[in-house]
Amino acid sequence: MKLLRIAIMGAAIIAAMVGIVVAGRHDESVAAKPAASATPHPVTLPATPGTYLGVYVAGVPGSYARVTEFQKISGVRPDVILYYSGWLEPFSRTFASKTAKKGAVPLIQIEPKGINLTAIASGKYDAYLSSYAEAVHAYKGPIILSFGHEMNGTWYSWGNKHTSPATFVAAWRHVVNLFRLADAANVTWLWTVNIIDNATGIPSPGPWWPGSSYVTWVGIDGYYSTPTTTFAPLFGPTIVAVRALTDRPILIAETGAANGANQANQIDDLFSGVRIYGLLGLMWFDAIGKQDWRLSNPASLFAFHQGGEAYPRLVP
C-alpha cells in the first residue's frame, strides 16, 4: 500500500513541476513516425496481490461527487476510479489530477463503439490516438488504460462475431505502439476480458491475446447475477485460461452482486475469492446496469467495509 501511495504522489509532484503540455494533433501513421528520441523512466504501479480496491460510479469523469459519496457511505476510500471513454473523447487530465489528489489512480476503458478496428490498425485514427497519448504523457501520473474490453463477448462492435480476433489484436498492438512512440511510459496496459460462459457462448479469450509484451495486467469482468453465484465457478475457468496464456497479474476489472438478500454474502465471497486466487484486487460497479449493483442496504455496506479492512490504507 505504501508503494502505491509513493507511486501516485511522486508522479503527481512531477506533473506539477512540468506543467501542462498542450498535445497537438497530426495525421501521420505509426509507420511514418520517427522513433521516440528517448525512453522515459516508466511509472510502475505495485503488482502485489490485494493492493487495489476500486469503484465505478455514475457521473465520472465529469464529477467526483459520487465517488466521495461512495466513500462516505461505505467507509472505504477506493484507490482506483474507473470510467468509460467514448471514441474521440480526449483524455480527462482534470479528472486524473483530482483522482491523484485523492490518492487514487484512474482506470480508463476506451470504447471504440461503431469503429472499424481495421481502420484503427491501419492508422486512420492516429491523430486522435497520438493526441491522447501525448496528453497522458504530459500528465506524468500513473494511468491504467484498457481498449476494447470484453472482446470475447458478443455485445460490442469490436467483440466476438463482429470483429475477428486477429483484427482486434492488430488494433490493440497499434494503440500500444502509438503510446510508446509518445513516451507514455506512465500507462499500465490492462487487457480486459469477459468471463468464459459456455451456456451463453462466451469463449475463452485466448484468440484475442496480443502477447505479453503488449500487456501489463489482465482484467476479468464478471458479475454475481444470481443469488447462488459464487466466485470459483464464476471466475475460476477464466483465471485458468488466462494463466495458460500469461503470468501477468490479474485484476477483477468490473464486478458486482445484485442488490438483494444475498448481496452481502456474495460480497464476502468476492473478497475471499480475490484473496484465495492471489489477485490484484477488484473494481466494484456501483451503478444500475442489467441489474441494480449498488450498495444500498446496511448488510451489504458492512460487508464491503469489512472486506475493505484487508486494504488497511483505504479503511480508517
GUDREN-205789 format. One record per residue (C-alpha): chain; x, y, z. Coordinates in steps of 0.001 Angstrom, whole numbers, m for minus. Each point is the difference from the previous one (the first is absolute). Layout:
REM GUDREN-205789
+-------+---------+---------+---------+
! chain !       x !       y !       z !
+-------+---------+---------+---------+
!     A !       X !       Y !       Z !
...
+-------+---------+---------+---------+
//
This chain:
REM GUDREN-205789
+-------+---------+---------+---------+
! chain !       x !       y !       z !
+-------+---------+---------+---------+
!     A !       0 !       0 !       0 !
!     A !    2857 !    2359 !     842 !
!     A !    1555 !    m652 !   m3424 !
!     A !   m3238 !     981 !   m1736 !
!     A !    m213 !    3271 !    1935 !
!     A !    3632 !     778 !    m896 !
!     A !    m631 !    m760 !   m3699 !
!     A !   m3076 !    2243 !    m143 !
!     A !    1330 !    2903 !    2028 !
!     A !    3430 !     m32 !   m1621 !
!     A !   m1513 !      98 !   m3469 !
!     A !   m2395 !    2776 !    1061 !
!     A !    2937 !    2127 !    1169 !
!     A !    1801 !    m523 !   m3302 !
!     A !   m3152 !     981 !   m1900 !
!     A !    m319 !    3198 !    2009 !
!     A !    3619 !     913 !    m717 !
!     A !    m152 !    m493 !   m3738 !
!     A !   m3322 !    1814 !    m403 !
!     A !   m2640 !    m555 !   m2621 !
!     A !    1076 !    m932 !   m3492 !
!     A !   m2450 !     548 !   m2811 !
!     A !     m30 !   m3057 !   m2256 !
!     A !    m139 !     668 !   m3751 !
!     A !   m1859 !   m2111 !   m2496 !
!     A !    1634 !   m1389 !   m3104 !
!     A !    m941 !   m2402 !   m2759 !
!     A !    3100 !   m2142 !    m472 !
!     A !    m379 !   m3749 !     461 !
!     A !    2266 !   m1999 !    2310 !
!     A !    2104 !   m1115 !   m2934 !
!     A !     743 !    3613 !    m913 !
!     A !     992 !    1120 !    3514 !
!     A !    3643 !     198 !    1055 !
!     A !    1092 !   m2106 !    2943 !
!     A !    m374 !    1595 !    3416 !
!     A !    3065 !    2064 !     845 !
!     A !     267 !   m1252 !    3562 !
!     A !   m1579 !   m2609 !    2211 !
!     A !   m1357 !    1505 !    3227 !
!     A !     234 !   m1784 !    3326 !
!     A !   m3242 !   m2005 !     220 !
!     A !   m2546 !     669 !    2734 !
!     A !    m481 !   m3473 !    1441 !
!     A !   m3015 !    m743 !    2175 !
!     A !     403 !   m2663 !    2694 !
!     A !   m1082 !   m3478 !   m1100 !
!     A !    m428 !   m1446 !    3482 !
!     A !   m3129 !   m2147 !     491 !
!     A !   m2738 !    1738 !    1935 !
!     A !    1173 !    3530 !    m774 !
!     A !   m2953 !    1483 !   m1914 !
!     A !   m3578 !     641 !    1027 !
!     A !   m1687 !    2219 !   m2556 !
!     A !   m3416 !    1186 !   m1059 !
!     A !   m2070 !    1222 !   m2901 !
!     A !   m2813 !    2455 !     749 !
!     A !   m2273 !    1912 !   m2343 !
!     A !    1097 !    3522 !    m855 !
!     A !    3739 !    m544 !    m434 !
!     A !    2133 !    1516 !   m1435 !
!     A !   m2172 !    3111 !     m57 !
!     A !    m259 !      92 !    3785 !
!     A !    1711 !   m1603 !    2987 !
!     A !   m3021 !     586 !    2267 !
!     A !   m1382 !   m3533 !    m115 !
!     A !    3403 !   m1485 !     697 !
!     A !      95 !    2129 !    3142 !
!     A !   m3531 !   m1132 !     867 !
!     A !     970 !   m3655 !    m519 !
!     A !    2965 !     455 !    2327 !
!     A !   m2234 !    1593 !    2626 !
!     A !   m2676 !   m2717 !      48 !
!     A !    2381 !   m2968 !    m309 !
!     A !    2806 !    1263 !    2207 !
!     A !    2475 !   m1084 !   m2695 !
!     A !    2174 !    2404 !   m1979 !
!     A !     459 !   m1643 !   m3427 !
!     A !    3496 !     109 !   m1465 !
!     A !   m1079 !    m509 !   m3630 !
!     A !   m2820 !    1919 !   m1700 !
!     A !   m1440 !   m1479 !   m3188 !
!     A !   m1579 !    1884 !   m2856 !
!     A !    m956 !    m765 !   m3590 !
!     A !    1323 !    2228 !   m2763 !
!     A !   m1854 !     280 !   m3305 !
!     A !    1880 !     m73 !   m3285 !
!     A !    1474 !    3419 !    m886 !
!     A !    m513 !    1125 !    3606 !
!     A !    3200 !    1680 !    1249 !
!     A !    1940 !    m992 !    3096 !
!     A !   m1489 !    1670 !    3081 !
!     A !    3048 !    1456 !    1722 !
!     A !   m2212 !    1911 !    2421 !
!     A !   m1610 !   m3195 !    1270 !
!     A !    3323 !   m1854 !      86 !
!     A !    1546 !    2767 !    2093 !
!     A !   m2979 !      44 !    2369 !
!     A !     252 !   m3788 !     339 !
!     A !    3730 !     192 !     759 !
!     A !    m579 !    2635 !    2697 !
!     A !   m2375 !   m2446 !    1647 !
!     A !    2730 !   m2664 !      14 !
!     A !   m1507 !   m2041 !   m2820 !
!     A !     806 !    m974 !   m3584 !
!     A !   m2378 !     390 !   m2984 !
!     A !    m899 !   m3134 !   m1952 !
!     A !   m1228 !     982 !   m3457 !
!     A !   m1867 !   m2373 !   m2280 !
!     A !     201 !    1400 !   m3545 !
!     A !   m3009 !   m1228 !   m1967 !
!     A !     253 !      40 !   m3814 !
!     A !   m3754 !    m338 !    m507 !
!     A !    m993 !    m254 !   m3655 !
!     A !    3601 !     456 !   m1149 !
!     A !    1644 !   m2329 !   m2493 !
!     A !    2993 !   m1471 !    1808 !
!     A !    1764 !    m613 !   m3297 !
!     A !     m45 !    3767 !    m491 !
!     A !    1558 !     453 !    3446 !
!     A !    2726 !   m2538 !    m769 !
!     A !     744 !    1616 !   m3367 !
!     A !     493 !    3456 !    1493 !
!     A !   m3222 !    1814 !    m900 !
!     A !    m470 !    1228 !    3581 !
!     A !    3638 !     691 !     812 !
!     A !    m646 !    3725 !     460 !
!     A !   m2491 !    m667 !    2793 !
!     A !    2016 !   m2759 !    1651 !
!     A !    3273 !    1901 !    m187 !
!     A !   m1635 !    3071 !    1525 !
!     A !   m1396 !   m2150 !    2790 !
!     A !    3387 !   m1648 !     567 !
!     A !    1811 !    3329 !      88 !
!     A !   m2500 !    1345 !    2544 !
!     A !     526 !   m3070 !    2194 !
!     A !    3769 !     403 !    m320 !
!     A !    m255 !    3685 !     991 !
!     A !   m2109 !    m908 !    3040 !
!     A !    2872 !   m2202 !    1316 !
!     A !   m2059 !   m1704 !    2708 !
!     A !    m853 !   m3711 !    m120 !
!     A !   m2905 !   m1018 !   m2235 !
!     A !   m1569 !   m3436 !    m446 !
!     A !   m1229 !    m206 !   m3579 !
!     A !   m2065 !   m2577 !   m1848 !
!     A !   m1346 !    m135 !   m3540 !
!     A !   m2949 !   m1998 !   m1320 !
!     A !    m850 !   m1855 !    3211 !
!     A !   m2064 !   m3219 !      74 !
!     A !     988 !    m761 !   m3593 !
!     A !    m805 !   m3707 !     392 !
!     A !   m3633 !     961 !     591 !
!     A !   m2433 !     728 !   m2822 !
!     A !   m1623 !    3267 !    1184 !
!     A !    2572 !    2514 !   m1287 !
!     A !     859 !     912 !   m3584 !
!     A !    3646 !    m908 !     637 !
!     A !    m934 !   m3338 !    1559 !
!     A !    m493 !   m3609 !    m946 !
!     A !   m2027 !    m659 !   m3181 !
!     A !     334 !    3663 !   m1028 !
!     A !    3768 !     441 !    m258 !
!     A !    2528 !   m2797 !    m465 !
!     A !    2482 !    m724 !    2795 !
!     A !    2893 !     676 !   m2401 !
!     A !   m1379 !    3457 !    m786 !
!     A !    m450 !     757 !    3695 !
!     A !    3576 !   m1064 !     737 !
!     A !    1343 !    2193 !   m2815 !
!     A !   m1965 !    3001 !    1309 !
!     A !    1084 !    m590 !    3610 !
!     A !    3679 !    m199 !    m974 !
!     A !    m310 !    3105 !   m2152 !
!     A !   m1491 !    1987 !    2890 !
!     A !    2745 !   m1125 !    2386 !
!     A !    2704 !     819 !   m2562 !
!     A !   m1365 !    3518 !    m453 !
!     A !     154 !     623 !    3740 !
!     A !    3558 !   m1293 !      75 !
!     A !     949 !    2373 !   m2785 !
!     A !   m1416 !    2811 !    2137 !
!     A !    2186 !   m1162 !    2922 !
!     A !   m3132 !    m637 !    2092 !
!     A !    1857 !   m2281 !    2399 !
!     A !   m2468 !     871 !    2774 !
!     A !   m2613 !   m2384 !   m1460 !
!     A !    m810 !   m3384 !    1514 !
!     A !   m1617 !   m1984 !   m2830 !
!     A !   m3019 !   m1997 !    1183 !
!     A !   m1219 !   m2630 !   m2481 !
!     A !   m3574 !    m522 !    1191 !
!     A !   m2061 !   m3086 !    m854 !
!     A !   m3416 !   m1277 !     946 !
!     A !    m426 !   m3178 !    2006 !
!     A !    m328 !   m3179 !   m2021 !
!     A !   m3631 !   m1127 !    m103 !
!     A !    m667 !   m3122 !   m2030 !
!     A !   m3745 !     280 !     608 !
!     A !    m198 !    3317 !   m1850 !
!     A !    2791 !    m639 !   m2508 !
!     A !    2719 !    2215 !    1482 !
!     A !    3252 !   m1774 !    m915 !
!     A !    3463 !     m72 !    1499 !
!     A !    1803 !    3289 !    m713 !
!     A !    3117 !   m1699 !   m1388 !
!     A !    m490 !     985 !   m3676 !
!     A !     m64 !    3699 !    1003 !
!     A !    3289 !    m122 !    1947 !
!     A !    2388 !    2651 !   m1414 !
!     A !    3135 !   m1361 !    1698 !
!     A !    1713 !     679 !    3317 !
!     A !    2099 !    2835 !   m1409 !
!     A !   m3224 !    1960 !    m606 !
!     A !   m1705 !    m653 !    3351 !
!     A !     875 !    1022 !    3571 !
!     A !   m2977 !   m1473 !    1876 !
!     A !   m3032 !   m2095 !    m931 !
!     A !   m3512 !    1080 !     973 !
!     A !   m2963 !   m2345 !     335 !
!     A !   m3616 !    1232 !      46 !
!     A !   m2748 !   m2089 !    1562 !
!     A !   m3076 !     442 !    2192 !
!     A !   m1857 !   m1858 !    2724 !
!     A !   m3162 !      71 !   m2077 !
!     A !   m1965 !   m2606 !    1979 !
!     A !    m403 !    m492 !    3766 !
!     A !    1908 !   m3305 !    m205 !
!     A !    3038 !    1249 !   m1974 !
!     A !    3359 !    m585 !    1700 !
!     A !    3540 !    1099 !    m834 !
!     A !    1647 !   m3263 !   m1079 !
!     A !   m2538 !   m1019 !   m2697 !
!     A !    m374 !    3641 !   m1112 !
!     A !    3662 !     983 !    m385 !
!     A !    1946 !   m3242 !     394 !
!     A !    m157 !   m1322 !   m3600 !
!     A !    1063 !    3384 !   m1410 !
!     A !    2878 !     294 !    2458 !
!     A !    1195 !   m3442 !   m1113 !
!     A !    m288 !    1041 !   m3667 !
!     A !    1938 !    3201 !     632 !
!     A !    2705 !   m1874 !    1881 !
!     A !     457 !   m2204 !   m3077 !
!     A !     867 !    3182 !   m1918 !
!     A !    2017 !    2042 !    2480 !
!     A !    1130 !     478 !    3577 !
!     A !    m915 !    3702 !     m89 !
!     A !   m1835 !    1220 !    3156 !
!     A !   m3805 !    m244 !    m106 !
!     A !   m2498 !    2633 !    1134 !
!     A !   m3760 !    m553 !     259 !
!     A !    m646 !    3020 !   m2197 !
!     A !   m3781 !     246 !     256 !
!     A !   m2308 !   m1837 !    2366 !
!     A !   m3045 !     282 !    2194 !
!     A !   m2673 !   m2013 !    1763 !
!     A !   m3696 !     536 !    m526 !
!     A !   m1600 !    2136 !    2665 !
!     A !   m1989 !   m2457 !    2075 !
!     A !     m64 !   m2258 !    3011 !
!     A !    3211 !   m1842 !    m935 !
!     A !    2071 !    2984 !   m1128 !
!     A !    1924 !     232 !    3276 !
!     A !     949 !   m3688 !     m64 !
!     A !    1148 !     299 !   m3598 !
!     A !    2136 !    3022 !     863 !
!     A !    1686 !   m2122 !    2684 !
!     A !     544 !   m2715 !   m2595 !
!     A !    1432 !    2497 !   m2486 !
!     A !    2639 !    1321 !    2404 !
!     A !     828 !   m3529 !    1069 !
!     A !     428 !   m1142 !   m3609 !
!     A !    2327 !    2884 !    m852 !
!     A !    2135 !    m940 !    2999 !
!     A !      16 !   m3771 !    m637 !
!     A !     927 !     384 !   m3678 !
!     A !    2685 !    2583 !     753 !
!     A !   m1474 !    2721 !   m2223 !
!     A !     886 !    3696 !     m75 !
!     A !   m3410 !    1031 !    1294 !
!     A !   m3406 !     947 !   m1350 !
!     A !   m2023 !    2782 !   m1587 !
!     A !   m3559 !     293 !    1354 !
!     A !   m2626 !    1214 !   m2507 !
!     A !   m2210 !    2119 !    2267 !
!     A !   m2664 !     917 !   m2519 !
!     A !   m3101 !   m1314 !   m1738 !
!     A !     756 !   m2190 !   m3020 !
!     A !   m1843 !   m3165 !    m950 !
!     A !    m826 !    m117 !    3703 !
!     A !     376 !    2364 !    2927 !
!     A !    3548 !    m683 !    1213 !
!     A !     179 !    2880 !    2482 !
!     A !     795 !    m380 !    3684 !
!     A !   m3163 !    1312 !    1574 !
!     A !    m865 !   m2112 !    3044 !
!     A !    1775 !     m81 !    3365 !
!     A !    1086 !   m3639 !    m222 !
!     A !    1650 !     501 !   m3395 !
!     A !    1711 !    3206 !    1079 !
!     A !    1334 !   m1736 !    3097 !
!     A !    1242 !   m2952 !   m2074 !
!     A !    1789 !    2309 !   m2417 !
!     A !    1569 !    1971 !    2845 !
!     A !    1066 !   m3220 !    1692 !
!     A !    1530 !   m1261 !   m3241 !
!     A !    1783 !    3307 !    m378 !
!     A !    1689 !    m488 !    3360 !
!     A !    2428 !   m2304 !   m1818 !
!     A !    1128 !    3217 !   m1724 !
!     A !     958 !    1962 !    3157 !
!     A !    1170 !    3088 !   m1894 !
!     A !   m3553 !     426 !   m1317 !
!     A !   m2023 !    m527 !    3175 !
!     A !     462 !    2453 !    2903 !
+-------+---------+---------+---------+
//
